[in-house]
Amino acid sequence: MKAVFVTEFGGVEKLRYEDLPKPAPGDGQALVRIKASGVNFIDIYFRTGLYPAPPPVVLGMEAAGVVESVAAGVTTVKPGDRVAYAMARGSYAEYAAVPAWQLVKLPDAIDFETGAASMLQGMTAHYLTHSTYPLKPGETCLVHAAAGGAGQWIVAAAKLRGARVIGTTSTREKAEAARKAGCDEVILYTEDDFEYQTKKLTGGRGVDVVYDSVGAATWDKSLNSLRPRGMMVTFGNASGAVPPFPPLTLNQKGSLFLTRPTLAHYCANREELEGRARDVFHWLESGRFKLHIDKVYKLAGAGEAQTALASRRTTGKLLLVP
């Protein structure tokens, strides 16, 4: 089968599009024929070695496709089922062997591209707004990269919780996309100091929570944008990892809370996974979330897709298809 992988960590030039042996499902696994795979920053982290894994490292953490076969004893899915998944690396390929418990069945109304575009970012938005910091009506959140794939999901989920949403973007075009996603106010961080503007928009109080996928570049000002006892949720490293800092900083800035969550810990069992996926699919089917797929690339174009994502010039989701 064709797959995209790295044997050495580094830039996109390290990506290899070559044949690898077609996997066979091991204990508790199902073999999925991939129809579409999502492109995410975590794929770049594995490519560069920020997230270490033994080579060869087949990239990709989410996909949708059809179950081709299952290991003995697997009962949650069967051959022919249309499924989607996240949190299992190896989706930049024509086939992937995936733990069966991580597969959720796609509703008839949701096609493969929509399914692949929704799993990781949709469920991330769900756990961030419903569990990590469960937003309440009338609370205010700051969402960085609000026009990006994950950002638009978080904005929409926050609005469903009844929150006021302040988003940051880099361009006026992206600002319009963020407003369409549901942002009440949008700050162009390339033109304005987002810390100053956030404090101004909240009457000097600060926001209840910051959802930050950017990392190092926004770290200090994000902390300064919080109200006393607010929560800093750093869940990505688009600009680089947050540097080490003394915990006393949290005290000095208002007895702040800090968490660095990951989807795997919020979909730790079948019940939790299915509950989040069910809500995400309902948002799509009901029209509460308008999914925007920015571009679909061929699997061989994974390097181009990752370059586009890293440039932060995209709005919405990027996909690969075999």
Secondary structure, 3 states (H helix, E strand, C coil): CEEEEECCCCCHHHCEEEECCCCCCCCCEEEEEEEEEECCHHHHHHHHCCCCCCCCEECCCEEEEEEEEECCCCCCCCCCCEEEEECCCCCCECEEEEEHHHCEECCCCCCHHHHHHHHHHHHHHHHHHHHHCCCCCCCEEEECCCCEHHHHHHHHHHHHCCCEEEEEECCHHHHHHHHHHCCCEEEECCCCCHHHHHHHHCCCCCEEEEEECCCHHHHHHHHHCEEEEEEEEECCCCCCCCCCCCCHHHHHCCCCEEECCCHHHHCCCHHHHHHHHHHHHHHHHHCCCCCCEEEEEEHHHHHHHHHHHHHCCCCEEEEEEC
